[in-house]
Amino acid sequence: MGELTETLLWSGFQKVAFKYWRTGLGEMYRSFSKAAFTKALQKLIPEVQENDLVEGGSGVRAQACDRTGGLVDDFMIFEDKKAIHVGNAPSPAATSSLSIGKTLAEMALKQLEKHT
């Protein structure tokens, strides 16, 4: 509950929420309505029908924002003495995963060299 409160009170989140509230509501609506999701999908694939779709799991795609309410478009990698954190991995993170992995491995090796 504390983390939710902190997020809701943070000025960057409030600015993003205010700026993109319509987009957010549309995303939620399409998540709960198979007909609405199908209609949106038909803009890309006109032939697809509602009965073509099989319900599957869903997830949350995190998107970092800054204090001014701007969306962070690039990877945010933070490093401390004991860990390396990827704080933001926007699309195309999946297609960049090997490159990200290589970067993280190089950072980890440098940390190991410092401590050996």
KOLPA-115211 format. One record per atom (N, C-alpha, C): residue number from 1; x, y, z; atom name; residue in three letters. Coordinates in steps of 0.05 Angstrom, whole numbers, padded with zeros to 5 digits. Atoms other than C-alpha are relative to their C-alpha. Layout:
    nr       xx       yy       zz   atom   rest
   NUM        X        Y        Z     CA    ALA
...
This chain:
    nr       xx       yy       zz   atom   rest
     1    00016   -00024    00000      N    MET
     1    00000    00000    00000     CA    MET
     1    00017    00025    00000      C    MET
     2   -00017   -00023   -00002      N    GLY
     2    00057    00047    00016     CA    GLY
     2    00013    00007   -00027      C    GLY
     3   -00012   -00005    00027      N    GLU
     3    00089    00038   -00053     CA    GLU
     3   -00021    00012   -00019      C    GLU
     4    00022   -00011    00017      N    LEU
     4    00022    00051   -00087     CA    LEU
     4   -00004    00030    00007      C    LEU
     5    00004   -00028   -00009      N    THR
     5    00012    00115   -00046     CA    THR
     5    00023    00017   -00010      C    THR
     6   -00023   -00015    00009      N    GLU
     6    00083    00138   -00062     CA    GLU
     6   -00001    00005   -00030      C    GLU
     7    00003   -00003    00029      N    THR
     7    00071    00126   -00137     CA    THR
     7   -00021    00020   -00007      C    THR
     8    00022   -00018    00007      N    LEU
     8    00004    00162   -00138     CA    LEU
     8    00006    00029    00008      C    LEU
     9   -00007   -00027   -00009      N    LEU
     9    00033    00222   -00101     CA    LEU
     9    00023    00012   -00015      C    LEU
    10   -00024   -00010    00013      N    TRP
    10    00095    00228   -00144     CA    TRP
    10   -00008    00018   -00024      C    TRP
    11    00008   -00019    00020      N    SER
    11    00090    00289   -00190     CA    SER
    11    00004   -00010   -00029      C    SER
    12   -00004    00010    00027      N    GLY
    12    00119    00253   -00251     CA    GLY
    12   -00022   -00019   -00008      C    GLY
    13    00023    00018    00006      N    PHE
    13    00065    00199   -00247     CA    PHE
    13   -00025    00016   -00005      C    PHE
    14    00025   -00016    00003      N    GLN
    14    00010    00250   -00238     CA    GLN
    14   -00001    00014   -00027      C    GLN
    15   -00001   -00014    00026      N    LYS
    15    00033    00288   -00300     CA    LYS
    15   -00004   -00019   -00023      C    LYS
    16    00004    00021    00021      N    VAL
    16    00037    00224   -00342     CA    VAL
    16   -00030   -00008    00000      C    VAL
    17    00028    00009   -00002      N    ALA
    17   -00032    00202   -00317     CA    ALA
    17   -00019    00021   -00011      C    ALA
    18    00016   -00021    00010      N    PHE
    18   -00062    00269   -00333     CA    PHE
    18    00002    00003   -00030      C    PHE
    19   -00005   -00003    00029      N    LYS
    19   -00030    00271   -00402     CA    LYS
    19   -00012   -00023   -00016      C    LYS
    20    00007    00024    00015      N    TYR
    20   -00048    00200   -00422     CA    TYR
    20   -00024   -00015    00011      C    TYR
    21    00022    00014   -00012      N    TRP
    21   -00112    00184   -00384     CA    TRP
    21   -00018   -00014   -00020      C    TRP
    22    00017    00012    00020      N    ARG
    22   -00152    00171   -00447     CA    ARG
    22    00012   -00026   -00011      C    ARG
    23   -00015    00023    00010      N    THR
    23   -00099    00123   -00473     CA    THR
    23   -00002   -00023    00021      C    THR
    24    00001    00020   -00021      N    GLY
    24   -00098    00087   -00406     CA    GLY
    24   -00028   -00013    00002      C    GLY
    25    00028    00011   -00001      N    LEU
    25   -00174    00079   -00404     CA    LEU
    25   -00005   -00018   -00024      C    LEU
    26    00003    00016    00024      N    GLY
    26   -00173    00053   -00475     CA    GLY
    26    00014   -00027    00002      C    GLY
    27   -00015    00025   -00004      N    GLU
    27   -00120    00001   -00458     CA    GLU
    27   -00015   -00018    00020      C    GLU
    28    00015    00016   -00019      N    MET
    28   -00161   -00022   -00397     CA    MET
    28   -00025   -00011   -00013      C    MET
    29    00025    00009    00014      N    TYR
    29   -00225   -00026   -00439     CA    TYR
    29    00006   -00023   -00018      C    TYR
    30   -00007    00021    00019      N    ARG
    30   -00192   -00068   -00493     CA    ARG
    30    00010   -00025    00015      C    ARG
    31   -00008    00023   -00016      N    SER
    31   -00163   -00113   -00438     CA    SER
    31   -00024   -00016    00010      C    SER
    32    00023    00014   -00011      N    PHE
    32   -00232   -00129   -00411     CA    PHE
    32   -00021   -00007   -00021      C    PHE
    33    00020    00005    00020      N    SER
    33   -00272   -00130   -00476     CA    SER
    33    00013   -00013   -00025      C    SER
    34   -00011    00014    00023      N    LYS
    34   -00255   -00182   -00528     CA    LYS
    34   -00009    00012   -00026      C    LYS
    35    00010   -00013    00024      N    ALA
    35   -00299   -00146   -00579     CA    ALA
    35    00016    00025   -00006      C    ALA
    36   -00015   -00024    00004      N    ALA
    36   -00262   -00081   -00568     CA    ALA
    36    00029   -00006   -00009      C    ALA
    37   -00027    00008    00008      N    PHE
    37   -00195   -00116   -00573     CA    PHE
    37    00001   -00009   -00029      C    PHE
    38    00002    00009    00027      N    THR
    38   -00216   -00150   -00637     CA    THR
    38   -00003    00024   -00020      C    THR
    39    00004   -00023    00017      N    LYS
    39   -00239   -00084   -00667     CA    LYS
    39    00026    00015   -00004      C    LYS
    40   -00026   -00014    00002      N    ALA
    40   -00172   -00051   -00651     CA    ALA
    40    00020   -00017   -00017      C    ALA
    41   -00017    00018    00015      N    LEU
    41   -00135   -00112   -00679     CA    LEU
    41   -00006    00000   -00030      C    LEU
    42    00008    00000    00028      N    GLN
    42   -00175   -00109   -00743     CA    GLN
    42    00011    00024   -00016      C    GLN
    43   -00014   -00022    00014      N    LYS
    43   -00141   -00042   -00759     CA    LYS
    43    00026   -00009   -00012      C    LYS
    44   -00026    00011    00010      N    LEU
    44   -00077   -00082   -00768     CA    LEU
    44   -00005   -00025   -00018      C    LEU
    45    00006    00025    00014      N    ILE
    45   -00107   -00149   -00792     CA    ILE
    45   -00030   -00001   -00004      C    ILE
    46    00029   -00002    00004      N    PRO
    46   -00176   -00136   -00822     CA    PRO
    46   -00015   -00027    00001      C    PRO
    47    00013    00026    00002      N    GLU
    47   -00191   -00210   -00831     CA    GLU
    47   -00006   -00014    00027      C    GLU
    48    00002    00014   -00026      N    VAL
    48   -00185   -00229   -00757     CA    VAL
    48   -00029    00004    00011      C    VAL
    49    00026    00000   -00012      N    GLN
    49   -00250   -00246   -00722     CA    GLN
    49    00002   -00007    00030      C    GLN
    50   -00001    00004   -00029      N    GLU
    50   -00267   -00250   -00648     CA    GLU
    50    00004   -00029    00007      C    GLU
    51   -00003    00029   -00006      N    ASN
    51   -00272   -00326   -00650     CA    ASN
    51    00028   -00011   -00008      C    ASN
    52   -00028    00007    00006      N    ASP
    52   -00200   -00328   -00678     CA    ASP
    52    00018    00003    00024      C    ASP
    53   -00017   -00007   -00023      N    LEU
    53   -00174   -00302   -00612     CA    LEU
    53   -00004   -00019    00023      C    LEU
    54    00001    00017   -00023      N    VAL
    54   -00157   -00346   -00553     CA    VAL
    54    00011    00016    00024      C    VAL
    55   -00007   -00015   -00024      N    GLU
    55   -00154   -00315   -00484     CA    GLU
    55    00027   -00011    00011      C    GLU
    56   -00025    00007   -00011      N    GLY
    56   -00085   -00315   -00454     CA    GLY
    56    00006    00018    00024      C    GLY
    57   -00008   -00017   -00022      N    GLY
    57   -00048   -00284   -00397     CA    GLY
    57    00007    00028   -00009      C    GLY
    58   -00008   -00028    00005      N    SER
    58   -00032   -00211   -00392     CA    SER
    58    00021    00008    00020      C    SER
    59   -00020   -00010   -00018      N    GLY
    59    00022   -00171   -00360     CA    GLY
    59    00000    00030    00000      C    GLY
    60   -00003   -00029   -00001      N    VAL
    60    00044   -00101   -00345     CA    VAL
    60    00027    00007   -00013      C    VAL
    61   -00025   -00010    00012      N    ARG
    61    00095   -00066   -00388     CA    ARG
    61    00007    00026    00014      C    ARG
    62   -00008   -00024   -00015      N    ALA
    62    00130   -00018   -00343     CA    ALA
    62    00011    00021   -00019      C    ALA
    63   -00011   -00022    00016      N    GLN
    63    00146    00050   -00372     CA    GLN
    63    00009    00021    00020      C    GLN
    64   -00010   -00020   -00018      N    ALA
    64    00191    00097   -00334     CA    ALA
    64   -00007    00028   -00010      C    ALA
    65    00004   -00028    00007      N    CYS
    65    00176    00171   -00332     CA    CYS
    65    00017    00017    00017      C    CYS
    66   -00016   -00019   -00016      N    ASP
    66    00214    00231   -00308     CA    ASP
    66   -00017    00018    00017      C    ASP
    67    00015   -00017   -00018      N    ARG
    67    00194    00284   -00258     CA    ARG
    67   -00018    00020   -00015      C    ARG
    68    00017   -00019    00015      N    THR
    68    00165    00328   -00313     CA    THR
    68   -00023   -00014   -00014      C    THR
    69    00022    00015    00012      N    GLY
    69    00118    00273   -00337     CA    GLY
    69    00007   -00010   -00028      C    GLY
    70   -00009    00011    00025      N    GLY
    70    00160    00255   -00398     CA    GLY
    70    00006   -00029    00002      C    GLY
    71   -00006    00029    00000      N    LEU
    71    00166    00182   -00418     CA    LEU
    71    00029   -00004   -00007      C    LEU
    72   -00028    00007    00005      N    VAL
    72    00236    00154   -00415     CA    VAL
    72    00002   -00020   -00022      C    VAL
    73    00000    00017    00024      N    ASP
    73    00251    00124   -00483     CA    ASP
    73    00023   -00020   -00002      C    ASP
    74   -00024    00016    00002      N    ASP
    74    00316    00089   -00468     CA    ASP
    74    00004   -00017    00025      C    ASP
    75   -00006    00018   -00022      N    PHE
    75    00345    00036   -00423     CA    PHE
    75    00013    00016    00023      C    PHE
    76   -00011   -00012   -00023      N    MET
    76    00362    00057   -00352     CA    MET
    76    00013   -00022    00016      C    MET
    77   -00015    00021   -00014      N    ILE
    77    00416    00014   -00322     CA    ILE
    77    00014    00013    00024      C    ILE
    78   -00012   -00010   -00024      N    PHE
    78    00437    00027   -00250     CA    PHE
    78    00018   -00021    00012      C    PHE
    79   -00020    00018   -00010      N    GLU
    79    00497   -00003   -00217     CA    GLU
    79    00007    00009    00029      C    GLU
    80   -00012   -00005   -00026      N    ASP
    80    00518   -00008   -00144     CA    ASP
    80    00020   -00021    00006      C    ASP
    81   -00022    00019   -00006      N    LYS
    81    00570   -00049   -00108     CA    LYS
    81   -00007   -00029   -00003      C    LYS
    82    00008    00028   -00001      N    LYS
    82    00529   -00113   -00106     CA    LYS
    82   -00020   -00008   -00022      C    LYS
    83    00021    00007    00020      N    ALA
    83    00478   -00109   -00163     CA    ALA
    83    00000    00019   -00023      C    ALA
    84    00005   -00016    00024      N    ILE
    84    00462   -00084   -00232     CA    ILE
    84   -00030   -00002   -00005      C    ILE
    85    00029   -00001    00004      N    HIS
    85    00390   -00062   -00244     CA    HIS
    85   -00007    00012   -00027      C    HIS
    86    00011   -00012    00024      N    VAL
    86    00353   -00051   -00309     CA    VAL
    86   -00026    00013    00008      C    VAL
    87    00023   -00014   -00010      N    GLY
    87    00303    00003   -00291     CA    GLY
    87   -00020    00006   -00021      C    GLY
    88    00019   -00006    00021      N    ASN
    88    00271    00013   -00358     CA    ASN
    88    00009   -00016   -00025      C    ASN
    89   -00006    00015    00025      N    ALA
    89    00268   -00032   -00419     CA    ALA
    89   -00024    00002   -00019      C    ALA
    90    00023   -00003    00018      N    PRO
    90    00218   -00003   -00468     CA    PRO
    90    00004   -00015   -00026      C    PRO
    91   -00002    00013    00026      N    SER
    91    00203   -00033   -00535     CA    SER
    91    00021    00014   -00016      C    SER
    92   -00001    00029    00006      N    PRO
    92    00243   -00062   -00571     CA    PRO
    92    00018   -00015    00019      C    PRO
    93   -00017    00014   -00019      N    ALA
    93    00272   -00092   -00508     CA    ALA
    93    00005   -00029   -00007      C    ALA
    94   -00003    00028    00007      N    ALA
    94    00259   -00163   -00532     CA    ALA
    94    00020   -00004   -00023      C    ALA
    95   -00019    00002    00022      N    THR
    95    00297   -00151   -00597     CA    THR
    95    00027    00009    00007      C    THR
    96   -00026   -00010   -00009      N    SER
    96    00352   -00117   -00559     CA    SER
    96    00011   -00017    00023      C    SER
    97   -00007    00015   -00024      N    SER
    97    00357   -00171   -00505     CA    SER
    97    00029   -00011   -00001      C    SER
    98   -00028    00010    00001      N    LEU
    98    00423   -00201   -00530     CA    LEU
    98    00020    00023    00005      C    LEU
    99   -00017   -00023   -00004      N    SER
    99    00455   -00133   -00533     CA    SER
    99    00000    00010    00029      C    SER
   100    00003   -00008   -00028      N    ILE
   100    00428   -00114   -00464     CA    ILE
   100    00015   -00021    00017      C    ILE
   101   -00014    00021   -00015      N    GLY
   101    00453   -00181   -00437     CA    GLY
   101    00030    00002   -00002      C    GLY
   102   -00029   -00004    00004      N    LYS
   102    00522   -00169   -00466     CA    LYS
   102    00010    00024    00017      C    LYS
   103   -00008   -00023   -00016      N    THR
   103    00525   -00100   -00434     CA    THR
   103    00000   -00006    00029      C    THR
   104    00001    00007   -00028      N    LEU
   104    00503   -00127   -00367     CA    LEU
   104    00022   -00019    00008      C    LEU
   105   -00021    00019   -00005      N    ALA
   105    00553   -00184   -00371     CA    ALA
   105    00027    00015    00002      C    ALA
   106   -00025   -00015   -00001      N    GLU
   106    00610   -00135   -00386     CA    GLU
   106    00001    00017    00026      C    GLU
   107    00001   -00016   -00025      N    MET
   107    00588   -00091   -00327     CA    MET
   107    00006   -00018    00024      C    MET
   108   -00004    00020   -00022      N    ALA
   108    00586   -00153   -00281     CA    ALA
   108    00029   -00008    00001      C    ALA
   109   -00028    00008    00000      N    LEU
   109    00655   -00174   -00303     CA    LEU
   109    00018    00022    00011      C    LEU
   110   -00016   -00022   -00011      N    LYS
   110    00683   -00105   -00288     CA    LYS
   110   -00003    00001    00031      C    LYS
   111    00004    00000   -00029      N    GLN
   111    00651   -00108   -00218     CA    GLN
   111    00016   -00023    00013      C    GLN
   112   -00015    00023   -00011      N    LEU
   112    00682   -00177   -00207     CA    LEU
   112    00030    00006    00001      C    LEU
   113   -00029   -00006    00001      N    GLU
   113    00751   -00152   -00228     CA    GLU
   113    00008    00020    00023      C    GLU
   114   -00005   -00019   -00021      N    LYS
   114    00746   -00095   -00178     CA    LYS
   114    00002   -00013    00028      C    LYS
   115    00002    00013   -00026      N    HIS
   115    00730   -00142   -00121     CA    HIS
   115    00017   -00025    00003      C    HIS
   116   -00017    00023   -00002      N    THR
   116    00781   -00196   -00136     CA    THR
   116    00029    00007    00001      C    THR
